[in-house]
Amino acid sequence: MRDVHDLLDAHEGPRLDFKRDLSSLAKVVRTLAAMGNTAGGHVVIGVDDDKTVPGLPDPLKDEEAL
């Protein structure tokens, strides 16, 4: 597993995607399925595309939603 700092230093691509939140749960699930069906990868939730980290207001609720 890669370190979170390594992921934030990397660029988004086929094996790395940043999601601000789970407001569009279907898109997150599609991304996870696509990565799972190919070479794998990382989806980092709570991070904007510009790599700012707003975090998640209720991570346990988001975990349950996934």
Predicted model as a PDB file, atoms N, CA, C, CB and O in Angstrom, pLDDT in the B-factor column:
MODEL        1                                                                  
ATOM      1  N   MET A   1       0.853  -1.180   0.000  1.00 54.00           N  
ATOM      2  CA  MET A   1       0.000   0.000   0.000  1.00 54.00           C  
ATOM      3  C   MET A   1       0.893   1.235   0.000  1.00 54.00           C  
ATOM      4  CB  MET A   1      -0.967   0.002   1.228  1.00 54.00           C  
ATOM      5  O   MET A   1       1.933   1.266   0.658  1.00 54.00           O  
ATOM      6  N   ARG A   2       0.480   2.231  -0.734  1.00 70.00           N  
ATOM      7  CA  ARG A   2       1.232   3.474  -0.801  1.00 70.00           C  
ATOM      8  C   ARG A   2       0.843   4.380   0.355  1.00 70.00           C  
ATOM      9  CB  ARG A   2       0.996   4.182  -2.143  1.00 70.00           C  
ATOM     10  O   ARG A   2      -0.278   4.314   0.861  1.00 70.00           O  
ATOM     11  N   ASP A   3       1.761   5.212   0.761  1.00 88.00           N  
ATOM     12  CA  ASP A   3       1.542   6.194   1.813  1.00 88.00           C  
ATOM     13  C   ASP A   3       0.632   7.305   1.276  1.00 88.00           C  
ATOM     14  CB  ASP A   3       2.896   6.776   2.322  1.00 88.00           C  
ATOM     15  O   ASP A   3       0.694   7.640   0.093  1.00 88.00           O  
ATOM     16  N   VAL A   4      -0.201   7.869   2.134  1.00 87.00           N  
ATOM     17  CA  VAL A   4      -1.116   8.939   1.719  1.00 87.00           C  
ATOM     18  C   VAL A   4      -0.350  10.116   1.114  1.00 87.00           C  
ATOM     19  CB  VAL A   4      -1.957   9.419   2.916  1.00 87.00           C  
ATOM     20  O   VAL A   4      -0.799  10.716   0.137  1.00 87.00           O  
ATOM     21  N   HIS A   5       0.789  10.440   1.688  1.00 90.00           N  
ATOM     22  CA  HIS A   5       1.583  11.547   1.151  1.00 90.00           C  
ATOM     23  C   HIS A   5       2.061  11.243  -0.267  1.00 90.00           C  
ATOM     24  CB  HIS A   5       2.786  11.834   2.063  1.00 90.00           C  
ATOM     25  O   HIS A   5       2.106  12.138  -1.111  1.00 90.00           O  
ATOM     26  N   ASP A   6       2.418   9.992  -0.532  1.00 93.00           N  
ATOM     27  CA  ASP A   6       2.819   9.597  -1.884  1.00 93.00           C  
ATOM     28  C   ASP A   6       1.660   9.757  -2.860  1.00 93.00           C  
ATOM     29  CB  ASP A   6       3.322   8.145  -1.894  1.00 93.00           C  
ATOM     30  O   ASP A   6       1.845  10.217  -3.987  1.00 93.00           O  
ATOM     31  N   LEU A   7       0.468   9.375  -2.422  1.00 93.00           N  
ATOM     32  CA  LEU A   7      -0.704   9.501  -3.280  1.00 93.00           C  
ATOM     33  C   LEU A   7      -1.002  10.964  -3.593  1.00 93.00           C  
ATOM     34  CB  LEU A   7      -1.917   8.846  -2.622  1.00 93.00           C  
ATOM     35  O   LEU A   7      -1.330  11.303  -4.730  1.00 93.00           O  
ATOM     36  N   LEU A   8      -0.888  11.827  -2.592  1.00 93.00           N  
ATOM     37  CA  LEU A   8      -1.163  13.250  -2.812  1.00 93.00           C  
ATOM     38  C   LEU A   8      -0.103  13.898  -3.703  1.00 93.00           C  
ATOM     39  CB  LEU A   8      -1.237  13.985  -1.473  1.00 93.00           C  
ATOM     40  O   LEU A   8      -0.386  14.894  -4.369  1.00 93.00           O  
ATOM     41  N   ASP A   9       1.097  13.354  -3.723  1.00 94.00           N  
ATOM     42  CA  ASP A   9       2.151  13.869  -4.597  1.00 94.00           C  
ATOM     43  C   ASP A   9       1.997  13.396  -6.037  1.00 94.00           C  
ATOM     44  CB  ASP A   9       3.506  13.454  -4.070  1.00 94.00           C  
ATOM     45  O   ASP A   9       2.545  14.005  -6.955  1.00 94.00           O  
ATOM     46  N   ALA A  10       1.253  12.312  -6.235  1.00 94.00           N  
ATOM     47  CA  ALA A  10       1.084  11.724  -7.568  1.00 94.00           C  
ATOM     48  C   ALA A  10       0.002  12.472  -8.348  1.00 94.00           C  
ATOM     49  CB  ALA A  10       0.724  10.223  -7.459  1.00 94.00           C  
ATOM     50  O   ALA A  10      -0.764  13.258  -7.790  1.00 94.00           O  
ATOM     51  N   HIS A  11      -0.036  12.207  -9.645  1.00 94.00           N  
ATOM     52  CA  HIS A  11      -1.048  12.800 -10.519  1.00 94.00           C  
ATOM     53  C   HIS A  11      -2.184  11.803 -10.726  1.00 94.00           C  
ATOM     54  CB  HIS A  11      -0.430  13.220 -11.886  1.00 94.00           C  
ATOM     55  O   HIS A  11      -1.968  10.592 -10.777  1.00 94.00           O  
ATOM     56  N   GLU A  12      -3.399  12.339 -10.844  1.00 95.00           N  
ATOM     57  CA  GLU A  12      -4.536  11.471 -11.134  1.00 95.00           C  
ATOM     58  C   GLU A  12      -4.322  10.797 -12.487  1.00 95.00           C  
ATOM     59  CB  GLU A  12      -5.867  12.275 -11.121  1.00 95.00           C  
ATOM     60  O   GLU A  12      -3.715  11.368 -13.394  1.00 95.00           O  
ATOM     61  N   GLY A  13      -4.820   9.607 -12.602  1.00 93.00           N  
ATOM     62  CA  GLY A  13      -4.702   8.856 -13.842  1.00 93.00           C  
ATOM     63  C   GLY A  13      -5.526   7.592 -13.747  1.00 93.00           C  
ATOM     64  O   GLY A  13      -6.429   7.499 -12.915  1.00 93.00           O  
ATOM     65  N   PRO A  14      -5.230   6.620 -14.586  1.00 92.00           N  
ATOM     66  CA  PRO A  14      -6.031   5.385 -14.602  1.00 92.00           C  
ATOM     67  C   PRO A  14      -5.985   4.611 -13.288  1.00 92.00           C  
ATOM     68  CB  PRO A  14      -5.558   4.488 -15.716  1.00 92.00           C  
ATOM     69  O   PRO A  14      -6.884   3.817 -13.010  1.00 92.00           O  
ATOM     70  N   ARG A  15      -4.945   4.832 -12.471  1.00 94.00           N  
ATOM     71  CA  ARG A  15      -4.822   4.071 -11.229  1.00 94.00           C  
ATOM     72  C   ARG A  15      -4.906   4.946  -9.986  1.00 94.00           C  
ATOM     73  CB  ARG A  15      -3.521   3.316 -11.222  1.00 94.00           C  
ATOM     74  O   ARG A  15      -4.640   4.474  -8.880  1.00 94.00           O  
ATOM     75  N   LEU A  16      -5.274   6.224 -10.152  1.00 95.00           N  
ATOM     76  CA  LEU A  16      -5.427   7.120  -9.002  1.00 95.00           C  
ATOM     77  C   LEU A  16      -6.507   8.143  -9.301  1.00 95.00           C  
ATOM     78  CB  LEU A  16      -4.087   7.826  -8.659  1.00 95.00           C  
ATOM     79  O   LEU A  16      -6.471   8.813 -10.334  1.00 95.00           O  
ATOM     80  N   ASP A  17      -7.472   8.261  -8.390  1.00 95.00           N  
ATOM     81  CA  ASP A  17      -8.549   9.239  -8.556  1.00 95.00           C  
ATOM     82  C   ASP A  17      -8.857   9.866  -7.210  1.00 95.00           C  
ATOM     83  CB  ASP A  17      -9.822   8.580  -9.161  1.00 95.00           C  
ATOM     84  O   ASP A  17      -8.939   9.173  -6.195  1.00 95.00           O  
ATOM     85  N   PHE A  18      -9.029  11.189  -7.206  1.00 96.00           N  
ATOM     86  CA  PHE A  18      -9.413  11.922  -6.003  1.00 96.00           C  
ATOM     87  C   PHE A  18     -10.895  12.253  -6.085  1.00 96.00           C  
ATOM     88  CB  PHE A  18      -8.564  13.217  -5.834  1.00 96.00           C  
ATOM     89  O   PHE A  18     -11.382  12.685  -7.130  1.00 96.00           O  
ATOM     90  N   LYS A  19     -11.605  12.052  -4.994  1.00 95.00           N  
ATOM     91  CA  LYS A  19     -13.024  12.404  -4.890  1.00 95.00           C  
ATOM     92  C   LYS A  19     -13.200  13.278  -3.658  1.00 95.00           C  
ATOM     93  CB  LYS A  19     -13.935  11.123  -4.811  1.00 95.00           C  
ATOM     94  O   LYS A  19     -12.735  12.934  -2.572  1.00 95.00           O  
ATOM     95  N   ARG A  20     -13.874  14.413  -3.833  1.00 95.00           N  
ATOM     96  CA  ARG A  20     -14.085  15.340  -2.715  1.00 95.00           C  
ATOM     97  C   ARG A  20     -14.957  14.699  -1.644  1.00 95.00           C  
ATOM     98  CB  ARG A  20     -14.730  16.649  -3.210  1.00 95.00           C  
ATOM     99  O   ARG A  20     -14.685  14.833  -0.451  1.00 95.00           O  
ATOM    100  N   ASP A  21     -16.013  13.999  -2.077  1.00 95.00           N  
ATOM    101  CA  ASP A  21     -16.951  13.387  -1.131  1.00 95.00           C  
ATOM    102  C   ASP A  21     -17.728  12.298  -1.855  1.00 95.00           C  
ATOM    103  CB  ASP A  21     -17.923  14.453  -0.520  1.00 95.00           C  
ATOM    104  O   ASP A  21     -17.408  11.945  -2.990  1.00 95.00           O  
ATOM    105  N   LEU A  22     -18.722  11.784  -1.210  1.00 94.00           N  
ATOM    106  CA  LEU A  22     -19.538  10.725  -1.804  1.00 94.00           C  
ATOM    107  C   LEU A  22     -20.884  11.249  -2.284  1.00 94.00           C  
ATOM    108  CB  LEU A  22     -19.750   9.601  -0.803  1.00 94.00           C  
ATOM    109  O   LEU A  22     -21.849  10.489  -2.375  1.00 94.00           O  
ATOM    110  N   SER A  23     -20.958  12.550  -2.592  1.00 92.00           N  
ATOM    111  CA  SER A  23     -22.232  13.122  -3.034  1.00 92.00           C  
ATOM    112  C   SER A  23     -22.711  12.466  -4.329  1.00 92.00           C  
ATOM    113  CB  SER A  23     -22.096  14.640  -3.231  1.00 92.00           C  
ATOM    114  O   SER A  23     -23.913  12.406  -4.589  1.00 92.00           O  
ATOM    115  N   SER A  24     -21.789  11.983  -5.127  1.00 92.00           N  
ATOM    116  CA  SER A  24     -22.133  11.232  -6.330  1.00 92.00           C  
ATOM    117  C   SER A  24     -21.635   9.797  -6.145  1.00 92.00           C  
ATOM    118  CB  SER A  24     -21.510  11.892  -7.619  1.00 92.00           C  
ATOM    119  O   SER A  24     -20.665   9.370  -6.771  1.00 92.00           O  
ATOM    120  N   LEU A  25     -22.314   9.079  -5.284  1.00 93.00           N  
ATOM    121  CA  LEU A  25     -21.904   7.727  -4.914  1.00 93.00           C  
ATOM    122  C   LEU A  25     -21.792   6.817  -6.132  1.00 93.00           C  
ATOM    123  CB  LEU A  25     -22.886   7.136  -3.916  1.00 93.00           C  
ATOM    124  O   LEU A  25     -20.892   5.979  -6.193  1.00 93.00           O  
ATOM    125  N   ALA A  26     -22.689   6.969  -7.098  1.00 94.00           N  
ATOM    126  CA  ALA A  26     -22.660   6.118  -8.290  1.00 94.00           C  
ATOM    127  C   ALA A  26     -21.347   6.286  -9.047  1.00 94.00           C  
ATOM    128  CB  ALA A  26     -23.845   6.444  -9.211  1.00 94.00           C  
ATOM    129  O   ALA A  26     -20.789   5.300  -9.531  1.00 94.00           O  
ATOM    130  N   LYS A  27     -20.842   7.513  -9.160  1.00 93.00           N  
ATOM    131  CA  LYS A  27     -19.566   7.749  -9.856  1.00 93.00           C  
ATOM    132  C   LYS A  27     -18.409   7.097  -9.106  1.00 93.00           C  
ATOM    133  CB  LYS A  27     -19.306   9.264 -10.013  1.00 93.00           C  
ATOM    134  O   LYS A  27     -17.506   6.531  -9.721  1.00 93.00           O  
ATOM    135  N   VAL A  28     -18.438   7.176  -7.798  1.00 94.00           N  
ATOM    136  CA  VAL A  28     -17.377   6.563  -6.992  1.00 94.00           C  
ATOM    137  C   VAL A  28     -17.405   5.051  -7.186  1.00 94.00           C  
ATOM    138  CB  VAL A  28     -17.537   6.925  -5.485  1.00 94.00           C  
ATOM    139  O   VAL A  28     -16.357   4.431  -7.367  1.00 94.00           O  
ATOM    140  N   VAL A  29     -18.581   4.461  -7.148  1.00 93.00           N  
ATOM    141  CA  VAL A  29     -18.712   3.013  -7.314  1.00 93.00           C  
ATOM    142  C   VAL A  29     -18.251   2.593  -8.710  1.00 93.00           C  
ATOM    143  CB  VAL A  29     -20.174   2.568  -7.076  1.00 93.00           C  
ATOM    144  O   VAL A  29     -17.587   1.566  -8.854  1.00 93.00           O  
ATOM    145  N   ARG A  30     -18.593   3.377  -9.746  1.00 94.00           N  
ATOM    146  CA  ARG A  30     -18.129   3.064 -11.103  1.00 94.00           C  
ATOM    147  C   ARG A  30     -16.606   3.111 -11.183  1.00 94.00           C  
ATOM    148  CB  ARG A  30     -18.741   4.044 -12.122  1.00 94.00           C  
ATOM    149  O   ARG A  30     -15.984   2.254 -11.811  1.00 94.00           O  
ATOM    150  N   THR A  31     -16.013   4.112 -10.546  1.00 94.00           N  
ATOM    151  CA  THR A  31     -14.556   4.228 -10.542  1.00 94.00           C  
ATOM    152  C   THR A  31     -13.928   3.028  -9.848  1.00 94.00           C  
ATOM    153  CB  THR A  31     -14.117   5.529  -9.853  1.00 94.00           C  
ATOM    154  O   THR A  31     -12.964   2.453 -10.353  1.00 94.00           O  
ATOM    155  N   LEU A  32     -14.469   2.646  -8.696  1.00 93.00           N  
ATOM    156  CA  LEU A  32     -13.950   1.479  -7.974  1.00 93.00           C  
ATOM    157  C   LEU A  32     -14.081   0.205  -8.807  1.00 93.00           C  
ATOM    158  CB  LEU A  32     -14.687   1.308  -6.639  1.00 93.00           C  
ATOM    159  O   LEU A  32     -13.162  -0.615  -8.842  1.00 93.00           O  
ATOM    160  N   ALA A  33     -15.213   0.040  -9.473  1.00 94.00           N  
ATOM    161  CA  ALA A  33     -15.427  -1.150 -10.300  1.00 94.00           C  
ATOM    162  C   ALA A  33     -14.461  -1.172 -11.480  1.00 94.00           C  
ATOM    163  CB  ALA A  33     -16.878  -1.202 -10.803  1.00 94.00           C  
ATOM    164  O   ALA A  33     -13.911  -2.221 -11.815  1.00 94.00           O  
ATOM    165  N   ALA A  34     -14.256  -0.021 -12.108  1.00 94.00           N  
ATOM    166  CA  ALA A  34     -13.337   0.049 -13.251  1.00 94.00           C  
ATOM    167  C   ALA A  34     -11.914  -0.307 -12.822  1.00 94.00           C  
ATOM    168  CB  ALA A  34     -13.365   1.458 -13.883  1.00 94.00           C  
ATOM    169  O   ALA A  34     -11.222  -1.059 -13.507  1.00 94.00           O  
ATOM    170  N   MET A  35     -11.490   0.235 -11.697  1.00 94.00           N  
ATOM    171  CA  MET A  35     -10.142  -0.075 -11.213  1.00 94.00           C  
ATOM    172  C   MET A  35     -10.037  -1.542 -10.813  1.00 94.00           C  
ATOM    173  CB  MET A  35      -9.776   0.826 -10.020  1.00 94.00           C  
ATOM    174  O   MET A  35      -9.013  -2.184 -11.047  1.00 94.00           O  
ATOM    175  N   GLY A  36     -11.088  -2.062 -10.218  1.00 92.00           N  
ATOM    176  CA  GLY A  36     -11.083  -3.463  -9.817  1.00 92.00           C  
ATOM    177  C   GLY A  36     -11.049  -4.411 -11.003  1.00 92.00           C  
ATOM    178  O   GLY A  36     -10.536  -5.525 -10.893  1.00 92.00           O  
ATOM    179  N   ASN A  37     -11.587  -3.981 -12.132  1.00 94.00           N  
ATOM    180  CA  ASN A  37     -11.624  -4.815 -13.331  1.00 94.00           C  
ATOM    181  C   ASN A  37     -10.395  -4.646 -14.207  1.00 94.00           C  
ATOM    182  CB  ASN A  37     -12.853  -4.504 -14.132  1.00 94.00           C  
ATOM    183  O   ASN A  37     -10.266  -5.326 -15.225  1.00 94.00           O  
ATOM    184  N   THR A  38      -9.491  -3.751 -13.827  1.00 93.00           N  
ATOM    185  CA  THR A  38      -8.278  -3.551 -14.624  1.00 93.00           C  
ATOM    186  C   THR A  38      -7.054  -3.827 -13.753  1.00 93.00           C  
ATOM    187  CB  THR A  38      -8.224  -2.104 -15.209  1.00 93.00           C  
ATOM    188  O   THR A  38      -6.925  -4.908 -13.178  1.00 93.00           O  
ATOM    189  N   ALA A  39      -6.173  -2.862 -13.661  1.00 87.00           N  
ATOM    190  CA  ALA A  39      -4.911  -3.076 -12.950  1.00 87.00           C  
ATOM    191  C   ALA A  39      -4.977  -2.670 -11.488  1.00 87.00           C  
ATOM    192  CB  ALA A  39      -3.806  -2.314 -13.627  1.00 87.00           C  
ATOM    193  O   ALA A  39      -3.952  -2.677 -10.805  1.00 87.00           O  
ATOM    194  N   GLY A  40      -6.153  -2.317 -10.990  1.00 92.00           N  
ATOM    195  CA  GLY A  40      -6.263  -1.859  -9.606  1.00 92.00           C  
ATOM    196  C   GLY A  40      -5.931  -0.383  -9.505  1.00 92.00           C  
ATOM    197  O   GLY A  40      -5.759   0.293 -10.520  1.00 92.00           O  
ATOM    198  N   GLY A  41      -5.843   0.113  -8.291  1.00 93.00           N  
ATOM    199  CA  GLY A  41      -5.538   1.517  -8.101  1.00 93.00           C  
ATOM    200  C   GLY A  41      -6.036   2.016  -6.766  1.00 93.00           C  
ATOM    201  O   GLY A  41      -6.366   1.237  -5.872  1.00 93.00           O  
ATOM    202  N   HIS A  42      -6.083   3.328  -6.646  1.00 94.00           N  
ATOM    203  CA  HIS A  42      -6.484   3.974  -5.404  1.00 94.00           C  
ATOM    204  C   HIS A  42      -7.516   5.061  -5.692  1.00 94.00           C  
ATOM    205  CB  HIS A  42      -5.259   4.567  -4.676  1.00 94.00           C  
ATOM    206  O   HIS A  42      -7.363   5.851  -6.623  1.00 94.00           O  
ATOM    207  N   VAL A  43      -8.556   5.086  -4.886  1.00 94.00           N  
ATOM    208  CA  VAL A  43      -9.515   6.183  -4.889  1.00 94.00           C  
ATOM    209  C   VAL A  43      -9.382   6.833  -3.524  1.00 94.00           C  
ATOM    210  CB  VAL A  43     -11.005   5.691  -5.181  1.00 94.00           C  
ATOM    211  O   VAL A  43      -9.599   6.186  -2.499  1.00 94.00           O  
ATOM    212  N   VAL A  44      -9.028   8.108  -3.508  1.00 94.00           N  
ATOM    213  CA  VAL A  44      -8.823   8.836  -2.259  1.00 94.00           C  
ATOM    214  C   VAL A  44     -10.010   9.769  -2.077  1.00 94.00           C  
ATOM    215  CB  VAL A  44      -7.463   9.629  -2.264  1.00 94.00           C  
ATOM    216  O   VAL A  44     -10.182  10.717  -2.844  1.00 94.00           O  
ATOM    217  N   ILE A  45     -10.825   9.506  -1.069  1.00 95.00           N  
ATOM    218  CA  ILE A  45     -12.031  10.293  -0.820  1.00 95.00           C  
ATOM    219  C   ILE A  45     -11.721  11.322   0.247  1.00 95.00           C  
ATOM    220  CB  ILE A  45     -13.224   9.389  -0.390  1.00 95.00           C  
ATOM    221  O   ILE A  45     -11.088  11.022   1.259  1.00 95.00           O  
ATOM    222  N   GLY A  46     -12.182  12.558   0.001  1.00 95.00           N  
ATOM    223  CA  GLY A  46     -11.912  13.654   0.920  1.00 95.00           C  
ATOM    224  C   GLY A  46     -10.823  14.574   0.397  1.00 95.00           C  
ATOM    225  O   GLY A  46     -10.284  15.398   1.136  1.00 95.00           O  
ATOM    226  N   VAL A  47     -10.503  14.426  -0.894  1.00 96.00           N  
ATOM    227  CA  VAL A  47      -9.458  15.234  -1.527  1.00 96.00           C  
ATOM    228  C   VAL A  47     -10.013  15.808  -2.829  1.00 96.00           C  
ATOM    229  CB  VAL A  47      -8.163  14.386  -1.793  1.00 96.00           C  
ATOM    230  O   VAL A  47     -10.603  15.085  -3.633  1.00 96.00           O  
ATOM    231  N   ASP A  48      -9.818  17.128  -3.032  1.00 94.00           N  
ATOM    232  CA  ASP A  48     -10.235  17.782  -4.274  1.00 94.00           C  
ATOM    233  C   ASP A  48      -9.247  17.459  -5.389  1.00 94.00           C  
ATOM    234  CB  ASP A  48     -10.348  19.312  -4.080  1.00 94.00           C  
ATOM    235  O   ASP A  48      -8.133  17.001  -5.135  1.00 94.00           O  
ATOM    236  N   ASP A  49      -9.676  17.707  -6.636  1.00 89.00           N  
ATOM    237  CA  ASP A  49      -8.801  17.486  -7.781  1.00 89.00           C  
ATOM    238  C   ASP A  49      -7.531  18.334  -7.708  1.00 89.00           C  
ATOM    239  CB  ASP A  49      -9.548  17.787  -9.066  1.00 89.00           C  
ATOM    240  O   ASP A  49      -6.493  17.947  -8.245  1.00 89.00           O  
ATOM    241  N   ASP A  50      -7.612  19.499  -7.040  1.00 92.00           N  
ATOM    242  CA  ASP A  50      -6.421  20.354  -6.909  1.00 92.00           C  
ATOM    243  C   ASP A  50      -5.568  19.947  -5.702  1.00 92.00           C  
ATOM    244  CB  ASP A  50      -6.838  21.832  -6.779  1.00 92.00           C  
ATOM    245  O   ASP A  50      -4.626  20.648  -5.331  1.00 92.00           O  
ATOM    246  N   LYS A  51      -5.904  18.827  -5.108  1.00 93.00           N  
ATOM    247  CA  LYS A  51      -5.188  18.190  -3.998  1.00 93.00           C  
ATOM    248  C   LYS A  51      -5.335  18.894  -2.653  1.00 93.00           C  
ATOM    249  CB  LYS A  51      -3.748  18.104  -4.333  1.00 93.00           C  
ATOM    250  O   LYS A  51      -4.576  18.614  -1.726  1.00 93.00           O  
ATOM    251  N   THR A  52      -6.307  19.809  -2.534  1.00 93.00           N  
ATOM    252  CA  THR A  52      -6.620  20.312  -1.204  1.00 93.00           C  
ATOM    253  C   THR A  52      -7.392  19.211  -0.479  1.00 93.00           C  
ATOM    254  CB  THR A  52      -7.447  21.660  -1.268  1.00 93.00           C  
ATOM    255  O   THR A  52      -8.077  18.403  -1.107  1.00 93.00           O  
ATOM    256  N   VAL A  53      -7.276  19.190   0.826  1.00 94.00           N  
ATOM    257  CA  VAL A  53      -7.870  18.110   1.616  1.00 94.00           C  
ATOM    258  C   VAL A  53      -8.936  18.683   2.550  1.00 94.00           C  
ATOM    259  CB  VAL A  53      -6.781  17.354   2.429  1.00 94.00           C  
ATOM    260  O   VAL A  53      -8.643  19.011   3.700  1.00 94.00           O  
ATOM    261  N   PRO A  54     -10.185  18.805   2.054  1.00 94.00           N  
ATOM    262  CA  PRO A  54     -11.244  19.285   2.936  1.00 94.00           C  
ATOM    263  C   PRO A  54     -11.682  18.229   3.947  1.00 94.00           C  
ATOM    264  CB  PRO A  54     -12.435  19.729   2.116  1.00 94.00           C  
ATOM    265  O   PRO A  54     -12.291  18.549   4.968  1.00 94.00           O  
ATOM    266  N   GLY A  55     -11.366  16.966   3.652  1.00 93.00           N  
ATOM    267  CA  GLY A  55     -11.760  15.890   4.548  1.00 93.00           C  
ATOM    268  C   GLY A  55     -13.235  15.558   4.407  1.00 93.00           C  
ATOM    269  O   GLY A  55     -13.907  16.028   3.489  1.00 93.00           O  
ATOM    270  N   LEU A  56     -13.724  14.750   5.316  1.00 94.00           N  
ATOM    271  CA  LEU A  56     -15.123  14.332   5.314  1.00 94.00           C  
ATOM    272  C   LEU A  56     -15.745  14.679   6.658  1.00 94.00           C  
ATOM    273  CB  LEU A  56     -15.254  12.810   5.020  1.00 94.00           C  
ATOM    274  O   LEU A  56     -15.152  14.403   7.701  1.00 94.00           O  
ATOM    275  N   PRO A  57     -16.934  15.281   6.650  1.00 94.00           N  
ATOM    276  CA  PRO A  57     -17.552  15.665   7.920  1.00 94.00           C  
ATOM    277  C   PRO A  57     -17.931  14.472   8.796  1.00 94.00           C  
ATOM    278  CB  PRO A  57     -18.778  16.493   7.653  1.00 94.00           C  
ATOM    279  O   PRO A  57     -17.862  14.555  10.022  1.00 94.00           O  
ATOM    280  N   ASP A  58     -18.329  13.363   8.172  1.00 95.00           N  
ATOM    281  CA  ASP A  58     -18.742  12.173   8.929  1.00 95.00           C  
ATOM    282  C   ASP A  58     -18.217  10.916   8.232  1.00 95.00           C  
ATOM    283  CB  ASP A  58     -20.299  12.113   9.071  1.00 95.00           C  
ATOM    284  O   ASP A  58     -18.971  10.236   7.535  1.00 95.00           O  
ATOM    285  N   PRO A  59     -16.927  10.604   8.415  1.00 93.00           N  
ATOM    286  CA  PRO A  59     -16.329   9.472   7.690  1.00 93.00           C  
ATOM    287  C   PRO A  59     -17.000   8.127   7.974  1.00 93.00           C  
ATOM    288  CB  PRO A  59     -14.871   9.371   8.034  1.00 93.00           C  
ATOM    289  O   PRO A  59     -17.046   7.272   7.090  1.00 93.00           O  
ATOM    290  N   LEU A  60     -17.509   7.925   9.162  1.00 95.00           N  
ATOM    291  CA  LEU A  60     -18.176   6.650   9.458  1.00 95.00           C  
ATOM    292  C   LEU A  60     -19.455   6.503   8.645  1.00 95.00           C  
ATOM    293  CB  LEU A  60     -18.493   6.541  10.960  1.00 95.00           C  
ATOM    294  O   LEU A  60     -19.765   5.411   8.170  1.00 95.00           O  
ATOM    295  N   LYS A  61     -20.190   7.580   8.480  1.00 94.00           N  
ATOM    296  CA  LYS A  61     -21.405   7.564   7.660  1.00 94.00           C  
ATOM    297  C   LYS A  61     -21.046   7.268   6.201  1.00 94.00           C  
ATOM    298  CB  LYS A  61     -22.161   8.921   7.770  1.00 94.00           C  
ATOM    299  O   LYS A  61     -21.731   6.494   5.532  1.00 94.00           O  
ATOM    300  N   ASP A  62     -19.969   7.889   5.716  1.00 93.00           N  
ATOM    301  CA  ASP A  62     -19.534   7.644   4.338  1.00 93.00           C  
ATOM    302  C   ASP A  62     -19.063   6.209   4.148  1.00 93.00           C  
ATOM    303  CB  ASP A  62     -18.416   8.612   3.954  1.00 93.00           C  
ATOM    304  O   ASP A  62     -19.317   5.595   3.112  1.00 93.00           O  
ATOM    305  N   GLU A  63     -18.389   5.689   5.138  1.00 92.00           N  
ATOM    306  CA  GLU A  63     -17.938   4.285   5.077  1.00 92.00           C  
ATOM    307  C   GLU A  63     -19.134   3.348   4.979  1.00 92.00           C  
ATOM    308  CB  GLU A  63     -17.083   3.926   6.320  1.00 92.00           C  
ATOM    309  O   GLU A  63     -19.115   2.392   4.205  1.00 92.00           O  
ATOM    310  N   GLU A  64     -20.162   3.616   5.753  1.00 93.00           N  
ATOM    311  CA  GLU A  64     -21.366   2.789   5.699  1.00 93.00           C  
ATOM    312  C   GLU A  64     -22.048   2.900   4.346  1.00 93.00           C  
ATOM    313  CB  GLU A  64     -22.336   3.187   6.807  1.00 93.00           C  
ATOM    314  O   GLU A  64     -22.569   1.909   3.834  1.00 93.00           O  
ATOM    315  N   ALA A  65     -22.052   4.105   3.753  1.00 90.00           N  
ATOM    316  CA  ALA A  65     -22.677   4.303   2.453  1.00 90.00           C  
ATOM    317  C   ALA A  65     -21.973   3.472   1.377  1.00 90.00           C  
ATOM    318  CB  ALA A  65     -22.658   5.791   2.074  1.00 90.00           C  
ATOM    319  O   ALA A  65     -22.620   2.927   0.483  1.00 90.00           O  
ATOM    320  N   LEU A  66     -20.652   3.381   1.470  1.00 88.00           N  
ATOM    321  CA  LEU A  66     -19.898   2.573   0.501  1.00 88.00           C  
ATOM    322  C   LEU A  66     -20.199   1.097   0.688  1.00 88.00           C  
ATOM    323  CB  LEU A  66     -18.386   2.824   0.641  1.00 88.00           C  
ATOM    324  O   LEU A  66     -19.658   0.261  -0.036  1.00 88.00           O  
TER     325      LEU A  66                                                      
ENDMDL                                                                          
END                                                                             
